[in-house]
């Protein structure tokens, strides 16, 4: 397990990736609630370091809103080669926050097909309207 402050992750449990970062499934080291840990290599940021600063600032401002539709930034940590952004982990199938007392719902994606989930979300949106 790799340690990032109060959090840890297994480098083999990748839940996403992009041009500048990899996102790992992680957890709080003591409370064990699930988190998403975005690992950004400093080498890939050479030309766009100001963008990372802007992203962190925006995430901090949005987290301060404490709105139910905004993923919270829990921590930002810098190590020798990487910058880590630790965020709330959402359920992959329905976008709900994962209860801190329960485990991850990663297996939900195997049990529920994408069209069913999409229909469920669309039905909820149409009946209730956007949560803004």
C-alpha positions, 0 to 999 in steps of 0.5 A, spaced: 500 500 500 502 507 498 501 512 503 498 519 502 497 523 509 492 519 512 490 515 506 492 509 502 491 506 496 494 500 492 497 502 485 494 496 482 487 499 483 486 504 478 479 507 477 481 512 471 486 516 468 488 521 463 493 525 460 496 528 466 494 523 472 492 516 474 486 516 479 486 510 484 481 507 489 483 508 496 481 509 503 482 513 509 487 509 513 484 509 520 476 510 518 477 505 512 472 510 508 473 509 500 476 515 497 479 517 490 486 519 490 488 523 483 496 522 482 499 527 478 506 526 476 510 533 476 514 531 470 507 531 466 506 538 469 512 542 467 508 546 462 501 546 465 503 547 473 498 553 473 493 549 471 494 544 477 494 550 482 487 553 478 484 546 479 486 545 486 483 552 488 476 551 484 476 544 488 477 547 494 472 553 493 467 548 491 468 543 497 467 549 501 460 550 498 458 543 502 453 542 496 450 535 495 452 535 488 459 537 489 465 532 490 469 534 496 476 535 496 479 532 502 486 533 502 492 535 497 499 532 498 505 533 495 511 528 494 517 528 491 515 526 484 507 527 485 502 531 487 496 527 490 488 530 490 484 526 495 477 526 494 470 523 496 469 517 492 462 516 488 459 510 487 460 508 479 453 506 478 449 511 481 453 517 482 451 517 490 456 518 495 459 512 499 457 511 506 463 512 510 461 506 514 460 501 509 465 499 503 465 500 496 460 499 491 465 497 486 461 490 484 455 494 483 458 495 476 458 488 475 451 487 477 447 493 474 448 494 466 449 501 464 442 502 460 439 500 466 443 505 470 442 511 465 435 510 465 434 510 472 438 516 473 434 519 467 428 518 470 430 521 477 432 527 473 426 528 469 421 527 475 425 531 480 429 536 476 436 538 476 439 538 483 442 545 483 
